[in-house]
Amino acid sequence: MNEAKSQQTAEQTLHSGLRKLDLDTCMTKPVMTYLQLLRRWNETYNMTAITNWHDMVVQHALDSAAVIPYVKGSRIVDAGTGGGLPGIILAIFKPQASVSLIDSVAKKTRFLNHVKRQLQLENVQVIHDRVENYIPDKKFDVVISRAFAEVNLFLELTGQLGDQHTRYMAMKGPKVEHLAEDSAFNLVSELAIEVPYLKAQRTLYQYMKKT
Protein backbone atom coordinates (compact mmCIF):
# COMPACT_ATOMS: atom_id res chain seq x y z
CA MET A 1 0.00 0.00 0.00
CA ASN A 2 1.45 3.37 -1.01
CA GLU A 3 1.90 6.32 1.35
CA ALA A 4 -1.19 8.26 0.23
CA LYS A 5 -3.41 5.18 0.45
CA SER A 6 -2.03 4.26 3.89
CA GLN A 7 -2.76 7.75 5.16
CA GLN A 8 -6.27 7.76 3.69
CA THR A 9 -7.06 4.37 5.26
CA ALA A 10 -5.68 5.57 8.60
CA GLU A 11 -7.88 8.66 8.43
CA GLN A 12 -10.92 6.45 7.88
CA THR A 13 -9.89 4.35 10.89
CA LEU A 14 -9.54 7.49 13.00
CA HIS A 15 -12.97 8.78 11.93
CA SER A 16 -14.55 5.41 12.73
CA GLY A 17 -12.72 5.17 16.05
CA LEU A 18 -13.84 8.61 17.16
CA ARG A 19 -17.41 7.66 16.32
CA LYS A 20 -17.06 4.51 18.44
CA LEU A 21 -15.86 6.70 21.32
CA ASP A 22 -18.83 9.03 20.78
CA LEU A 23 -16.48 11.94 20.08
CA ASP A 24 -16.80 14.71 17.48
CA THR A 25 -15.68 13.24 14.16
CA CYS A 26 -15.15 16.78 12.84
CA MET A 27 -11.88 16.65 14.78
CA THR A 28 -10.55 13.94 12.45
CA LYS A 29 -8.77 16.52 10.26
CA PRO A 30 -6.89 18.40 13.01
CA VAL A 31 -5.86 15.13 14.64
CA MET A 32 -4.52 13.84 11.32
CA THR A 33 -2.67 17.12 10.80
CA TYR A 34 -1.04 16.65 14.20
CA LEU A 35 0.00 13.09 13.30
CA GLN A 36 1.41 14.34 9.98
CA LEU A 37 3.51 16.89 11.84
CA LEU A 38 4.66 14.26 14.34
CA ARG A 39 5.67 11.93 11.53
CA ARG A 40 7.49 14.69 9.64
CA TRP A 41 9.46 15.84 12.66
CA ASN A 42 10.26 12.23 13.48
CA GLU A 43 12.36 12.04 10.33
CA THR A 44 14.85 14.44 11.94
CA TYR A 45 14.15 14.13 15.66
CA ASN A 46 13.39 10.93 17.54
CA MET A 47 9.84 11.82 18.56
CA THR A 48 8.18 8.40 18.48
CA ALA A 49 9.03 4.78 17.75
CA ILE A 50 5.60 4.30 16.14
CA THR A 51 5.61 5.56 12.55
CA ASN A 52 3.15 3.27 10.76
CA TRP A 53 0.01 5.26 9.91
CA HIS A 54 -2.45 2.72 11.29
CA ASP A 55 -0.49 2.29 14.51
CA MET A 56 -0.12 6.05 14.99
CA VAL A 57 -3.88 6.47 14.71
CA VAL A 58 -4.69 3.62 17.10
CA GLN A 59 -1.82 3.69 19.60
CA HIS A 60 -1.36 7.46 19.72
CA ALA A 61 -4.56 9.29 18.71
CA LEU A 62 -7.33 6.88 19.74
CA ASP A 63 -5.45 5.72 22.84
CA SER A 64 -5.30 9.34 23.99
CA ALA A 65 -8.85 10.17 22.89
CA ALA A 66 -10.30 7.22 24.83
CA VAL A 67 -9.69 8.98 28.19
CA ILE A 68 -11.39 12.24 27.18
CA PRO A 69 -14.76 11.45 28.87
CA TYR A 70 -12.97 11.05 32.21
CA VAL A 71 -10.93 14.25 32.07
CA LYS A 72 -12.91 17.00 33.82
CA GLY A 73 -11.85 20.52 34.74
CA SER A 74 -10.74 23.75 33.12
CA ARG A 75 -7.00 23.48 33.94
CA ILE A 76 -5.23 20.36 32.69
CA VAL A 77 -1.52 19.56 32.64
CA ASP A 78 0.14 16.74 30.71
CA ALA A 79 3.27 15.87 32.72
CA GLY A 80 6.17 14.56 30.65
CA THR A 81 4.15 15.02 27.49
CA GLY A 82 6.90 14.00 25.03
CA GLY A 83 5.47 14.52 21.56
CA GLY A 84 2.19 15.80 22.99
CA LEU A 85 0.26 12.73 24.02
CA PRO A 86 -2.34 12.87 25.40
CA GLY A 87 -2.12 16.69 25.81
CA ILE A 88 -2.50 17.77 22.19
CA ILE A 89 -5.44 15.41 21.68
CA LEU A 90 -7.10 16.74 24.86
CA ALA A 91 -6.55 20.32 23.69
CA ILE A 92 -8.13 19.62 20.29
CA PHE A 93 -11.27 18.11 21.83
CA LYS A 94 -11.46 20.50 24.82
CA PRO A 95 -11.00 24.00 23.37
CA GLN A 96 -12.57 25.61 26.46
CA ALA A 97 -9.97 24.04 28.77
CA SER A 98 -6.47 25.37 29.37
CA VAL A 99 -4.00 22.56 28.58
CA SER A 100 -0.37 22.84 29.70
CA LEU A 101 2.29 20.54 28.26
CA ILE A 102 5.46 20.02 30.30
CA ASP A 103 8.62 18.39 28.99
CA SER A 104 12.31 18.83 29.72
CA VAL A 105 13.52 17.99 26.20
CA ALA A 106 13.99 21.13 24.09
CA LYS A 107 13.40 19.48 20.70
CA LYS A 108 10.05 18.19 21.94
CA THR A 109 8.88 21.56 23.27
CA ARG A 110 9.96 23.17 19.98
CA PHE A 111 7.80 20.63 18.18
CA LEU A 112 4.87 21.29 20.51
CA ASN A 113 5.10 25.04 19.92
CA HIS A 114 5.11 24.32 16.17
CA VAL A 115 1.97 22.17 16.54
CA LYS A 116 0.34 24.91 18.61
CA ARG A 117 0.95 27.44 15.82
CA GLN A 118 -0.06 25.13 12.97
CA LEU A 119 -3.31 24.03 14.61
CA GLN A 120 -3.96 27.45 16.19
CA LEU A 121 -4.40 25.88 19.61
CA GLU A 122 -4.82 29.03 21.68
CA ASN A 123 -5.65 26.93 24.75
CA VAL A 124 -2.21 25.28 24.86
CA GLN A 125 0.76 26.39 26.97
CA VAL A 126 4.11 24.69 26.34
CA ILE A 127 6.45 24.55 29.33
CA HIS A 128 10.12 23.60 28.90
CA ASP A 129 11.09 22.37 32.36
CA ARG A 130 11.55 19.27 34.45
CA VAL A 131 8.17 18.22 35.82
CA GLU A 132 9.39 18.14 39.42
CA ASN A 133 10.82 21.67 39.14
CA TYR A 134 7.75 23.41 37.76
CA ILE A 135 5.65 25.35 40.27
CA PRO A 136 2.37 26.61 38.78
CA ASP A 137 0.85 29.97 39.74
CA LYS A 138 -2.44 28.16 40.21
CA LYS A 139 -2.98 24.47 40.91
CA PHE A 140 -4.33 22.27 38.12
CA ASP A 141 -7.68 20.44 38.13
CA VAL A 142 -6.18 17.45 36.34
CA VAL A 143 -2.61 16.15 36.20
CA ILE A 144 -2.33 13.42 33.56
CA SER A 145 0.49 11.36 32.10
CA ARG A 146 0.91 8.61 29.56
CA ALA A 147 3.95 6.33 29.70
CA PHE A 148 5.82 8.91 31.79
CA ALA A 149 6.80 7.03 34.95
CA GLU A 150 5.78 4.27 37.35
CA VAL A 151 2.76 5.49 39.33
CA ASN A 152 4.52 6.18 42.64
CA LEU A 153 7.26 8.13 40.88
CA PHE A 154 4.65 9.97 38.78
CA LEU A 155 2.82 11.08 41.93
CA GLU A 156 6.06 12.05 43.65
CA LEU A 157 7.27 14.17 40.73
CA THR A 158 3.92 15.88 40.09
CA GLY A 159 2.60 16.39 43.61
CA GLN A 160 3.23 20.15 43.61
CA LEU A 161 1.08 20.62 40.50
CA GLY A 162 -2.20 20.01 42.33
CA ASP A 163 -4.03 20.19 45.64
CA GLN A 164 -6.63 18.08 47.49
CA HIS A 165 -9.18 18.70 44.72
CA THR A 166 -6.89 17.66 41.85
CA ARG A 167 -7.32 14.40 39.96
CA TYR A 168 -4.00 12.72 39.16
CA MET A 169 -4.47 10.38 36.19
CA ALA A 170 -2.01 7.74 35.00
CA MET A 171 -2.64 6.07 31.64
CA LYS A 172 -1.23 2.55 31.79
CA GLY A 173 -1.04 -0.78 30.00
CA PRO A 174 -1.74 -4.28 31.37
CA LYS A 175 1.01 -4.31 34.02
CA VAL A 176 -0.46 -3.72 37.49
CA GLU A 177 1.24 -0.96 39.47
CA HIS A 178 0.45 -0.76 43.16
CA LEU A 179 0.37 2.39 45.26
CA ALA A 180 3.00 2.46 48.02
CA GLU A 181 1.58 1.93 51.52
CA ASP A 182 3.07 5.22 52.75
CA SER A 183 1.83 7.21 49.74
CA ALA A 184 0.33 10.66 50.28
CA PHE A 185 -2.32 9.68 47.71
CA ASN A 186 -5.41 7.48 47.58
CA LEU A 187 -6.43 5.44 44.55
CA VAL A 188 -9.97 6.65 43.80
CA SER A 189 -10.68 4.65 40.64
CA GLU A 190 -9.18 2.08 38.31
CA LEU A 191 -10.92 2.09 34.94
CA ALA A 192 -10.55 -0.38 32.08
CA ILE A 193 -10.35 1.74 28.93
CA GLU A 194 -11.57 0.38 25.61
CA VAL A 195 -9.53 1.76 22.73
CA PRO A 196 -11.06 1.11 19.29
CA TYR A 197 -9.00 -1.31 17.15
CA LEU A 198 -6.52 -1.93 19.97
CA LYS A 199 -6.38 -5.44 21.40
CA ALA A 200 -4.04 -4.53 24.26
CA GLN A 201 -5.46 -3.72 27.69
CA ARG A 202 -5.49 -0.09 28.85
CA THR A 203 -6.15 1.13 32.38
CA LEU A 204 -6.72 4.64 33.69
CA TYR A 205 -5.74 5.05 37.34
CA GLN A 206 -7.10 8.09 39.19
CA TYR A 207 -5.58 9.33 42.44
CA MET A 208 -6.24 12.18 44.86
CA LYS A 209 -4.18 13.55 47.72
CA LYS A 210 -5.06 12.35 51.19
CA THR A 211 -6.79 15.02 53.25
C-alpha positions in Angstrom: 0.0 0.0 0.0 1.5 3.4 -1.0 1.9 6.3 1.3 -1.2 8.3 0.2 -3.4 5.2 0.4 -2.0 4.3 3.9 -2.8 7.8 5.2 -6.3 7.8 3.7 -7.1 4.4 5.3 -5.7 5.6 8.6 -7.9 8.7 8.4 -10.9 6.5 7.9 -9.9 4.4 10.9 -9.5 7.5 13.0 -13.0 8.8 11.9 -14.6 5.4 12.7 -12.7 5.2 16.0 -13.8 8.6 17.2 -17.4 7.7 16.3 -17.1 4.5 18.4 -15.9 6.7 21.3 -18.8 9.0 20.8 -16.5 11.9 20.1 -16.8 14.7 17.5 -15.7 13.2 14.2 -15.2 16.8 12.8 -11.9 16.7 14.8 -10.5 13.9 12.5 -8.8 16.5 10.3 -6.9 18.4 13.0 -5.9 15.1 14.6 -4.5 13.8 11.3 -2.7 17.1 10.8 -1.0 16.6 14.2 0.0 13.1 13.3 1.4 14.3 10.0 3.5 16.9 11.8 4.7 14.3 14.3 5.7 11.9 11.5 7.5 14.7 9.6 9.5 15.8 12.7 10.3 12.2 13.5 12.4 12.0 10.3 14.8 14.4 11.9 14.1 14.1 15.7 13.4 10.9 17.5 9.8 11.8 18.6 8.2 8.4 18.5 9.0 4.8 17.7 5.6 4.3 16.1 5.6 5.6 12.6 3.2 3.3 10.8 0.0 5.3 9.9 -2.4 2.7 11.3 -0.5 2.3 14.5 -0.1 6.0 15.0 -3.9 6.5 14.7 -4.7 3.6 17.1 -1.8 3.7 19.6 -1.4 7.5 19.7 -4.6 9.3 18.7 -7.3 6.9 19.7 -5.5 5.7 22.8 -5.3 9.3 24.0 -8.8 10.2 22.9 -10.3 7.2 24.8 -9.7 9.0 28.2 -11.4 12.2 27.2 -14.8 11.4 28.9 -13.0 11.0 32.2 -10.9 14.3 32.1 -12.9 17.0 33.8 -11.9 20.5 34.7 -10.7 23.8 33.1 -7.0 23.5 33.9 -5.2 20.4 32.7 -1.5 19.6 32.6 0.1 16.7 30.7 3.3 15.9 32.7 6.2 14.6 30.6 4.2 15.0 27.5 6.9 14.0 25.0 5.5 14.5 21.6 2.2 15.8 23.0 0.3 12.7 24.0 -2.3 12.9 25.4 -2.1 16.7 25.8 -2.5 17.8 22.2 -5.4 15.4 21.7 -7.1 16.7 24.9 -6.5 20.3 23.7 -8.1 19.6 20.3 -11.3 18.1 21.8 -11.5 20.5 24.8 -11.0 24.0 23.4 -12.6 25.6 26.5 -10.0 24.0 28.8 -6.5 25.4 29.4 -4.0 22.6 28.6 -0.4 22.8 29.7 2.3 20.5 28.3 5.5 20.0 30.3 8.6 18.4 29.0 12.3 18.8 29.7 13.5 18.0 26.2 14.0 21.1 24.1 13.4 19.5 20.7 10.0 18.2 21.9 8.9 21.6 23.3 10.0 23.2 20.0 7.8 20.6 18.2 4.9 21.3 20.5 5.1 25.0 19.9 5.1 24.3 16.2 2.0 22.2 16.5 0.3 24.9 18.6 0.9 27.4 15.8 -0.1 25.1 13.0 -3.3 24.0 14.6 -4.0 27.4 16.2 -4.4 25.9 19.6 -4.8 29.0 21.7 -5.7 26.9 24.7 -2.2 25.3 24.9 0.8 26.4 27.0 4.1 24.7 26.3 6.5 24.6 29.3 10.1 23.6 28.9 11.1 22.4 32.4 11.6 19.3 34.4 8.2 18.2 35.8 9.4 18.1 39.4 10.8 21.7 39.1 7.7 23.4 37.8 5.7 25.4 40.3 2.4 26.6 38.8 0.9 30.0 39.7 -2.4 28.2 40.2 -3.0 24.5 40.9 -4.3 22.3 38.1 -7.7 20.4 38.1 -6.2 17.4 36.3 -2.6 16.1 36.2 -2.3 13.4 33.6 0.5 11.4 32.1 0.9 8.6 29.6 3.9 6.3 29.7 5.8 8.9 31.8 6.8 7.0 34.9 5.8 4.3 37.3 2.8 5.5 39.3 4.5 6.2 42.6 7.3 8.1 40.9 4.7 10.0 38.8 2.8 11.1 41.9 6.1 12.0 43.7 7.3 14.2 40.7 3.9 15.9 40.1 2.6 16.4 43.6 3.2 20.1 43.6 1.1 20.6 40.5 -2.2 20.0 42.3 -4.0 20.2 45.6 -6.6 18.1 47.5 -9.2 18.7 44.7 -6.9 17.7 41.9 -7.3 14.4 40.0 -4.0 12.7 39.2 -4.5 10.4 36.2 -2.0 7.7 35.0 -2.6 6.1 31.6 -1.2 2.5 31.8 -1.0 -0.8 30.0 -1.7 -4.3 31.4 1.0 -4.3 34.0 -0.5 -3.7 37.5 1.2 -1.0 39.5 0.4 -0.8 43.2 0.4 2.4 45.3 3.0 2.5 48.0 1.6 1.9 51.5 3.1 5.2 52.8 1.8 7.2 49.7 0.3 10.7 50.3 -2.3 9.7 47.7 -5.4 7.5 47.6 -6.4 5.4 44.6 -10.0 6.6 43.8 -10.7 4.7 40.6 -9.2 2.1 38.3 -10.9 2.1 34.9 -10.6 -0.4 32.1 -10.3 1.7 28.9 -11.6 0.4 25.6 -9.5 1.8 22.7 -11.1 1.1 19.3 -9.0 -1.3 17.1 -6.5 -1.9 20.0 -6.4 -5.4 21.4 -4.0 -4.5 24.3 -5.5 -3.7 27.7 -5.5 -0.1 28.9 -6.2 1.1 32.4 -6.7 4.6 33.7 -5.7 5.1 37.3 -7.1 8.1 39.2 -5.6 9.3 42.4 -6.2 12.2 44.9 -4.2 13.6 47.7 -5.1 12.4 51.2 -6.8 15.0 53.2 
